[in-house]
Amino acid sequence: MTGTTAPTSGRAVSFWLDRDPDTDVVGPVLQGQQVADVVVVGAGFTGLWTALALTGRNPSLSVRVVEANVVGHGASGRNGGFVEPSLTHGLANGRKHFPDEIDELTRLGNDNFADLLDDAQRFGVADAFERTGVLEVATAPWQVHGLAEDAEQYAALGESHELLDAGAVRAEVDSPTYLAGLHRPEAGALVHPGRLVRGLATEARRRGVVVHERSQVTDIEAAGAGAIVRTAQGSVRADRVVLATNAYSHRLLRRTARHFVPVYDYVLLTEPLNAEQLARIGWKRRQGVADAGNQFHYYRLTDDDRILWGGYDAIYRFGSSVGPRNDHRRATYDLLARHFRATFPQLADVRFERWWGGPIATTTRFTATFGDALGGRVVYALGYTGLGVAASRFAGRVLTDKLLAPDSPLLQLRFTSTHPFPFPPEPLRWAGVQMTRRAIARADARDGRRGPWLGLLDRFGIGFDS
């Protein structure tokens, strides 16, 4: 469809989750009573990075991964494919919440990002990455000043960056909506997340990890000094359990519900652009792009020159509801389509071919949080707020330390040892999220002025974002 509404025909499934039946392995369903040293619940980035960190630290460990659907089914296989080194959802957010640790967290994030790329090379999935850099664009006058302030922070860190005026940014990617841009050519990368997550599963299997798919966990309970993870058709008794289910975590461990809210994010994907269509907008350096509003879009090119276009309309469902019935929202797809056409009117003839959505987990400080339950038998990490591709690798290292090296200096950081301000229970949770969403939209319409409600949240160091 080439109009200003979303497609009504095509494929409502993540492009990244397309599998090659000739090469992709489907793990066995968990059946019968099994045993392991560690069982990991969830075969997304967090779970698989943790399995790899555990077996890298101690190759003799018996590890099983249990996944409700298929490898990468959750946020790991539905995201936009942006990879950034930051563990703290950006430098400014890190300085706000962890001022005494930000230098160390920045170093850890950069090291983790470099190690991730090294791992991808060793695991045979380096071709999943493009080192294209990041381009943030101002589409309203008040955002231009904000980009200049961000440039000063990156300059202080010695990070390569270019502050671009309207003409210069449109020479990079041509949209009549652009007023300025901040280009960080060495920051982050783009990734085919499906290719990466399946590569992690392949490496885990090579190390002897058993990855069970189509095996939804129904219960985790203490059993002696360890725990039992149960599914409809089997169970695993283990010394320790890693809960790596992010936005679905509250289904199995209710205590995690206070730490995060699941937010639905939706994307559209175009057909491949031909050379002439691509020339209309430039984009020769293929950067990942995001606009600088509080409600923002993110967009990128795939390796076959489709445009993935998502973000802006973060949706929370009452009661932290998650499930397939929420994975699509026509009103959001239509909104995204209209915004795409306004941003790139010169692509009016380009069709949308796919659309999909799903929940991510956001915390009040926008960074991951770590914890344990059942007397330390279960450890977990969740809440990456949309920047989890690299941060989940670091989380795997933290969770491994929790299990194998409890005296690790990493576990002494406030970042890893404290929880964000909790979200209230319902109905206050739903009301607070809706108030915040409306206040964010008003701030964008009023030259970025945040108003009394957002000012109150800022005062307490809490927020809502996707």
N, C-alpha and C positions, 0 to 999 in steps of 0.2 A: 504494500500500500504506500502511496506517495503523498497522501494528504497530511493534515495536521492531527490526525488521530492515529492510535496505535494499530498494528496489523490485526486482522481478524482471521487470517489464515497463515500457516507457517508452523514453527515448532516452539512449543512452550516448554523448553528444556534448556539447561545450560549448555552452551556451545563447548565449554571446557570438558564436559563430562561425556562427550562422544568417545566411545571406546572402539578399538580395533579388535574385532573378534579373532583375528589371526595371531595377535601378539599379546593381548591383555589377559592376565590371569584372573580368574574369579575364585576367591577364597572359599573354602568349605564352610557349610553351615555348622555351627557348634552343636554337637550332639553328644549325649552321654555325659558321664561325670569325668572331667578332666582336672589336671593339676598343673600348677605353674608356680614359679617364684613370684612373678609379677603378672597381673592381668591388666591390660589397658583397655578402657571402655571408650571407643571412638577411634575411627581410622581416618581422621583428618590430619591437618598439619601438626597440631599439638600432640596427638596420640602417637603418630609415627615418628616425629622427631624425638619424643621421649623414649620410644622403643629403641631407636638407634643410639641415643645417648646411653641408655642402660647397657645395651650389648657392647657398645664401644668401651665403656668403663669396665665391664665385667663380662667377657664373652661366654662364660660358663652359665650365666643366668638363663633360666627357662622363662620366656616371655610369650604371652598370647595377647593378641589384639582382637577385640570383639566389636563388630560394627553392625548397627541396626539395618543399614541399607548396603551401599557399596562404598568402596574407598573414595573419600573426597566428597561424599554426598552433601554434606552441610556447607557451611560458609567457605570451606577450603576449595570447593569445586564450583562455587557460584559467584565469587568475588570479581572485581574488575581487573585483577592481575597487576596491581601496583605493589612494588616492593620498596620500602624505605628503611634506612638503618635505624631510625628513631625507635627507642623502646617506650618513649613517653608521649606519643602522639604529638610530636613536634617539639622544637626547642622551647618555645614560649610556654607551652603547657608544662613541660618538664621543670622549667625554672619556677613556675608558679607553685607546683606541688612538692618538688624535691630540690629546693634551692641549694642545700648543702651537699647534695649528691649528684647534681646535674653534670658536672665535669666527668665524674666516674661513669655515670650512666651513658653519657655521650660516647665515651671511649668504649664501653662495653657494647654499645649498639653498633659502632663502626666495626669493631672486631668481629662481632657476630655476623654482620652483613658480609664481610670478607670471607669468613669461614663458610657461610652458606654458599657463596659462589664456588669456593673450593670443593665443598661437598658435592655440589651439582656436577662439577667436572669429574670427580671421582666416581659418582654414581651413574655417569653416562647420560645426564639430562641437562648438560650445559646449554644445549640448543633451545631449551625452554625459556631462556632469558635473553632480553635485549637491553643493553646498557645505553638507554636513550636520554636519561636525565628527566627533569621535572620542569614543567612550565605552569606557573600560577598566573591567572589573568584577572585583571580588574574590569568589571563590566558596569560599574557605577563610580561616580567621582570620588565618593568617600573611601573606596577601596584602594585608590591610587596611593593615598598617603600611607595606608597600612602596608602596602608592598614596599614602600621606601623604608619604613621602620623595620620590616623583616630583613631587608637587604643589609641594614646596619648590623643586625645581629649575626648574620652569616659572615659579614666582613670581619667582625670581631673574632669569629672562630677560624678565620682564614680559609673559609670555604669558597670555592669558585662560584661566581654568580654574575648575572647580567641584569641590570635594571633597564627595562625597555619602555620607550614611549609608545604611543599608539601606532605610529608608522612602523617602528621596529618590531613590535609584537605581531602586527599583521603580516609582516614579512616572514615570520616564523609559521604562523597558522592564521589564515585570513578569515576573520569574522568581523562584520560591521559593528558588533557589540563590544569589541575590545577597546579599552582606553589606555591600558598599560600592561606590563607583564614583568614577572620576575622569573628568569631562566636560571636554573641550577644544573648545568650540563653534566656534572659528575655525581649528582645526587640520585640514589636509587636506581631502579630498573623496572622494566616490564617483564612479566612472566606469563607463560601459559600454565595456569595453576593446576589444571587437570594433568598435564604431562608431568609436572613436578610431583604432585602428590602420588601419582601412580609409580613414579620413579623411586620415591621413598619407600613405598610398599614393596617394590621389587627388591630393593637393597635389604629391607628388613627380612624378607623371606630368604634371601641369600645367606643371611646370618643365622638362620634357623628359627626366626620368629614365625609363629603360626598366625596368620591373619584370617579370622573368620568374618565372612560377609553374610548379609541377610539373616542376622542373628541379634534381634533386639533384646537388650537387657531389660528384665522386668524388676529385678531387685538386687540390692547389694546388702549383705548382712554380715555381722561379726560372727566368726566361728573360731573359738579358741583364741590363739594369738594372731590369727589371720582373718580372712574373710572369704565369703562365697559370693560369686557373681552368677546370677541365674538368668536363663532365657527360657523360652517356651519349650525348647527341645533338649536343653542340656544345662551344664553348670561348669564353672571352673573354681576350684579351691586354690587360693593363693596366699602367700605371706603378706603381700601388699597389693593394693588396687590404685590405679591412676584413673581418675575421672577426667576425660578429655572430650567433653561434649558441649562446651561453650554455651551457646544460647539455649540448649536443651537440658542443661545441668540440673535445673530445679525439678525436673521430672523424677530424677533418681535420688537427689540429695537436696531436700527441701531447704536446708539452711543456707544454700547458696543463693536463694531467691532474694535475700536482702542486699546482695552485693551488686546486682545488675538488673537491667531490663532488656528483654529481647526486642529488637527493633527491626522491622521489615524494610529491606532495601530492594529496589527493583531496577532492572536494566532493560534496554533495547539493544538489538544488534542489527546492523544493516547488512544488506547483501555486499559482496566484495565490490569495491570501487574500481572502475577501470582507470587507465592512465590519464585519460582526459578529465574525468571527474575528480581524481585526486589532484590534478594540476590546478583546479579551480581554487583549492584551499591551501596549496603549498604543502606544509607539514613535512618538509624534506628530512628534518632531523628526528621525526617520529616520537617526539617527547610525549610522555603522559601529561595530560592537562587537567587542571581543576580551576574553577573560578573562585574568587576570593570572598564570596558572600558567606554569611552565617549558614544559610541554606545554599548548598553548593552542588554543582554538577561535577562529575569526573568523567573523563572520556579518553579514549586511546584507539590506536590502530592495532588490529591483530596482524599476524604474520601474513595473512592473505588479503590485507587491506580492507577489512571490514571496520566500521566504527562501532565500538562499544560505548554506549551512552547511558549513564546511570546517576543515582544519587538524588539529592534535593528533597524528596518527599518521604522522610523517615516516618514509618507508621508503627505505632504501638497498639497492641490489642489488649483489651481489658483482661485482667487476671494473668498477665504474662503468657497469654495463649500462644502456642506454637503448634504447627502441624500443616499438612498438605493443603487444608482448606484455606489457609492464609497465604499460600505461596504465590498467588496471582491477584492483582488488583487493577481492574480495567481503568478506573479513574486516574490512577498513577501513571499507567502506560500512556494514556491520552495526554496527560500533562507533560510527560517527558517528550512525547512526539512534538507537541507544540513548541516546547523550548528548543528542541533540536532544530526545527525549521526556522525559528527566529535567529538562532546562532549561525546557521549555515543556509541562508536562503538560496544560495547558489547550488545547493544539492537537492532541490525540490524533486528531481527525478530519481533520487536514490530511495530504494524500498527498504523497509524493515522486514527482516526474515525470521528473527527470533526475539523472544522476550522471556524473562524469568525473574524470580524473586526468592527471597528466603530471609531468615532471621540472622542477625548478628547480635552480639552481646555488648552493651555499653555500660560503663560504670560512671559514677558521678565525677571521677577525675579523669576519665577517658583512657585509662591505662589498665593493663591486665592486673588481676589480683590473684593471690596464691593462698591456699589454705589446706587444712586437713580435717578429717572427721573420723568417727568410730575409733577414737583413741589413737589416732595416727595410722590406722590401717589403710585409710583412704587419703590420697593427696589429690589436689586439683589445681588447675589454672583456667581462667576464663576472663573475658571482657576486653578484647583487643580493640574494640570500637573502630573497626574497619582497617586497621593497620597491623594485621596479624601474620602476614606471610613470613616476615623475618622475625618478628617478636615471638612467634610460636616456637621457633628454634631455640631462642634464649629460654623460653618457658620450659622446654624439654630439659635443658641443662639445670634449671632451678629445681624441677621436680625430681630429677635424678639425684641432685644433692640432698634433697629432703629424704630420699630413701637410702642413699648410700654414704652420704657425707654430711651428717647433720651439723657438724662444726664448720662447714664451709663459710668463708667470708661473704659469699653472695647472699647467704641467708640472714646476714646481719643488717643488710641494707633496709632502710624504711620502705623502699620500693617493693621489696619482696616479703617483708615481714609485717606490714600493716594493711588494713583493709580500707577502701574508700568509704566516705560517708554513706550510710545505708539509704536505700530507697524505702519510703514508707509502705505499709501494707495498703491493700485496696480498701475503700475506693479512693483514698488519698493519692495513691500512686498514679492511677489513671488521670485524676484531676490535675495533679502536678505536672505530669508530662504534657497534657494538653495545654495548660497555661503556658508552659515553657515554649512549646512549639509556636503558639500564637505570638508570644513575646519576641521570639527570634524573627518571625516573619515581619513584625512591626519594626524591629530594629533595622532590618534590611531596607524597609520602605522609608525609614527616617534617617538616612545617611549614617547608619551604623549606631545611632544612639540607642543604648541598651534598655533604658527605661527602668522603673522601680523594681519590677519583679526580677529581671536579670541582674540588676544591681545587688539585690538581696542575695541571690544565689552566688554571685561573685564574692560577696563579703564572706560567705561561709565556705568558699572554695569548692562549690559543687556545680554541676551542670548536666546538660543532656545534649547528646550529639550522636551522629552516625558517621 
